């Protein structure tokens, strides 16, 4: 009886671990889509509404879900509350929130490079930088969807199968 309970606990734990590990594969494309949407909204705010950057970031934070909303909230707060450049506020906010996202280093570099151009150019040049960033993020999203298709199911199965292997080895 105790062996059966132990076996069930092992299966549940390893299966749960597999599902947790696979969550990043499904979260990354969603977050990239949300990030692209946020940048498109930022473009609209800059081009058509002539909204100040801190106000545009606040509006984006209200529209997005966590962790991206946290990023834009921090960015807006740094722009209004501290003596800092737009680039420094962007990069600091990015670093603070990045660990809580499912995004990778490539996306971080894309967003960091975008932050270096943010607020330094006229509206039309800024629009070109946003479009360039969107195309890079679109490429990363395609890669994320490809990885999700390849690895998500495999990681879930590995969690369950490693539990079975562990039970066989122990009992």
C-alpha positions in Angstrom: 0.0 0.0 0.0 2.8 2.4 0.9 4.6 1.5 -2.3 1.5 2.4 -4.3 1.1 5.7 -2.6 4.8 6.5 -3.2 4.5 5.5 -6.9 1.5 7.8 -7.3 3.3 10.7 -5.6 6.3 10.1 -7.9 4.1 10.0 -11.1 2.2 13.2 -10.0 5.4 15.1 -9.1 7.3 14.2 -12.3 4.2 14.8 -14.5 3.7 18.2 -12.9 7.3 19.0 -13.4 7.0 18.2 -17.1 3.9 20.4 -17.4 5.6 23.3 -15.6 8.7 23.0 -17.9 6.5 23.0 -21.0 4.6 26.1 -19.8 7.5 28.3 -21.1 7.0 26.9 -24.6 3.4 28.0 -24.7 3.9 31.3 -22.8 6.7 32.6 -25.0 4.6 33.0 -28.2 1.8 34.6 -26.2 4.1 37.1 -24.6 5.8 37.9 -27.9 2.4 38.5 -29.5 1.4 40.8 -26.6 4.8 42.6 -26.9 4.3 43.2 -30.6 0.7 44.4 -30.0 2.1 46.8 -27.3 4.7 48.2 -29.7 2.0 48.7 -32.3 -0.1 50.6 -29.8 2.9 52.7 -28.8 3.4 53.5 -32.5 -0.2 54.7 -32.7 0.2 56.8 -29.5 3.4 58.4 -30.9 2.2 58.9 -34.5 -1.4 59.9 -34.2 -2.2 60.9 -30.6 1.1 62.8 -30.0 1.0 61.4 -26.4 4.0 61.9 -24.2 6.0 58.8 -23.7 5.3 58.4 -20.0 1.6 58.7 -20.6 1.7 56.2 -23.5 3.5 53.7 -21.3 0.8 54.2 -18.6 -1.9 53.5 -21.1 -0.1 50.4 -22.4 0.3 49.1 -18.8 -3.4 49.4 -18.3 -4.1 47.4 -21.5 -1.6 44.6 -21.0 -1.4 41.6 -18.6 1.5 40.8 -16.4 4.5 40.6 -16.8 4.4 43.1 -19.6 2.1 45.5 -17.8 4.6 45.6 -15.0 7.4 46.6 -17.4 5.4 49.5 -18.8 4.3 50.6 -15.4 7.9 50.6 -14.2 9.0 52.5 -17.3 6.4 55.2 -16.9 7.2 55.5 -13.2 10.9 55.9 -13.9 10.3 58.6 -16.6 8.2 60.7 -14.2 9.7 60.0 -10.8 13.4 60.0 -11.5 16.0 62.0 -13.3 17.0 59.6 -16.0 17.2 59.3 -19.7 14.6 57.4 -21.7 17.2 54.7 -22.6 18.2 54.2 -19.0 14.6 54.0 -17.8 13.8 51.5 -20.6 16.7 49.3 -19.9 16.4 49.3 -16.1 12.7 48.5 -16.4 13.5 45.7 -18.9 16.1 44.2 -16.6 13.7 44.3 -13.6 10.9 42.5 -15.3 12.8 40.2 -17.7 13.3 37.3 -15.2 9.5 37.0 -14.8 8.9 36.6 -18.5 9.2 33.5 -20.7 11.2 35.5 -23.2 14.8 34.8 -24.1 18.0 36.7 -24.5 17.4 37.4 -28.2 14.2 39.2 -27.4 16.0 41.1 -24.6 18.6 42.4 -27.0 15.9 43.4 -29.6 14.0 45.4 -26.9 17.3 46.9 -25.5 18.3 48.1 -28.9 14.8 49.6 -29.4 15.1 51.4 -26.1 18.3 53.0 -27.3 16.4 54.7 -30.2 13.2 55.5 -28.2 12.6 59.2 -27.8 15.7 60.3 -29.8 14.2 60.8 -33.2 11.3 62.5 -34.9 8.0 60.7 -35.1 8.6 59.2 -38.6 12.1 57.9 -37.7 10.6 56.5 -34.5 8.0 54.8 -36.6 10.7 53.1 -38.7 12.5 51.9 -35.6 9.2 50.5 -34.2 8.6 48.7 -37.5 12.1 47.2 -37.5 11.6 46.0 -33.9 8.3 44.5 -34.9 9.8 42.6 -37.7 12.5 41.2 -35.4 9.9 40.2 -32.9 7.8 38.6 -35.6 10.8 36.4 -36.5 11.3 35.5 -32.9 7.6 34.7 -32.5 7.8 32.3 -35.5 10.8 30.6 -33.9 8.9 30.4 -30.6 5.9 28.8 -32.3 8.2 26.3 -34.0 9.9 25.4 -30.7 6.5 25.1 -29.1 5.3 22.6 -31.7 8.5 20.6 -31.5 9.2 20.5 -27.8 6.1 21.2 -25.7 4.5 17.8 -26.0 7.9 16.0 -25.7 8.7 17.8 -22.4 5.2 16.8 -20.9 5.8 13.2 -22.0 9.3 13.2 -20.6 7.9 14.3 -17.2 5.5 11.4 -17.1 7.9 8.8 -18.5 10.7 9.8 -16.2 8.3 9.1 -13.3 7.6 5.7 -14.7 11.3 5.0 -15.1 12.0 6.1 -11.5 9.2 3.8 -10.2 10.6 0.9 -12.2 14.1 1.5 -10.8 12.9 2.0 -7.2 10.4 -0.9 -7.0 
